Amino acid sequence: MQKKSETIQGFLLVLPSIIALIVFIYGFIGWTVRVSMSEWTGLLPNYTWAGLDNYISLIYDPRFQIDLRNTIIFTTCFVGGSLLLGLFMATLLDQGIRGENFFRSVFLFPMAVSYIVTGVVWRWLLNPAMGSRISGFNLLFQNLHLDFLINQWHNTPIWGIAYIAIPAIWQMSGYAMAIYLVGIRSINNELREAARVDGANEIQIYRYIILPILKPVTFSVIIILGHMSLKVFDLIVAVVGKQLPLDVPAIYMWQATFDGLFFGRGAAIGIILLVSVALLIIPYLQYSLKNEVQI
């Protein structure tokens, strides 16, 4: 009887959170799905059933095709760059250098800055202006007589979105470094010593021992950074504003919903973003739960 009473008390304790979750998360997701299947345009709600018309129109929408291309380029550059730089910094810190705590704090500091602040700073650093208005990296290259490195940055066709990934890499590589460093430090040092006794050098130790063991860590970082890149919005707006060549689904969703008042289309883009993020997160959660059960 006492156990049943404790169960009821525990349920009543979490009941407000469950209600809030149902209403403000799943309730709003359901409402967004309904709006995405309507013909709602303008300020007045219009729930006339449209089925999958909004989704089908997005498939053939040239702007949405540009968004998908930009998302793929940005995600590849952002995730790949953060992984490589994070692993490199973690490897350096793992060598037991003097002042490790200081350098670890320096590497992690950009993560504490919001994307808006990062975008404002990097907007000046990646300024594509030339002549008397040259600034940022281009001005540095000019003063160092490295004129061949001067370029238009995000005004470069197609690959301009790749340059926008540089600020994101600067901000989140410290996070990848921290995760990798924890993973490296958790590896039994006896494995390294045994490899050294067998004649392996440090490069071979990292290639054949440490990196294979870090595969679950790499997978986790890819999932976390990948879902962040899929819904990027504020960084791009802060650096370049709303430009079609650098457009992404989140910006298109904002403009379709709040600028153009195409609520049905904007909701459809939002659901597509939700599904794309879920396709990353759900397999990761299944993988994590499977490992916990095995442990």
PyMOL commands that set and color helices and strands:
alter all, ss='L'
color gray80, all
select helices_A, chain A and resi 2-36+53-59+62-93+100-112+115-125+131-133+136-143+147-149+153-155+160-185+189-197+202-213+215-230+234-240+244-246+249-259+263-294
alter helices_A, ss='H'
color red, helices_A
deselect
rebuild
show_as cartoon
